Amino acid sequence: MSENQTAPLVLTQNLDDADGFYAALVNAHTGLTKSQSDALNARLLLILANQIGDTVLLRAAINKARTEPNSQNSI
C-alpha cells in the first residue's frame, strides 16, 4: 500500500480470541473506580492508536463510532 493510501476500517469480527480479549478487558477494570476505569480506557485507546499509527484510519474509526453509537451491524 502506498504512503497516500489507508487501509479500510475492518468492521467485522477480526480478533482471534474475542472472548479472551473481552475477559481481559473486563478483568483490567475490576476494582477500579469510575474515574480510574475512564483513565484506563483513555490510556488503552492512546496505546492502541499509537500501535495503528494511521491518523486517517483513526479519524475514520472515530467518525464511525460517533455516527453509529448503537449500531449492531458492526463491531
Secondary structure, 3 states (H helix, E strand, C coil): CCCCCCCCCCCCCCCCCHHHHHHHHHHHHCCCCHHHHHHHHHHHHHHHHHHHCCHHHHHHHHHHHHHCCCCCCCC
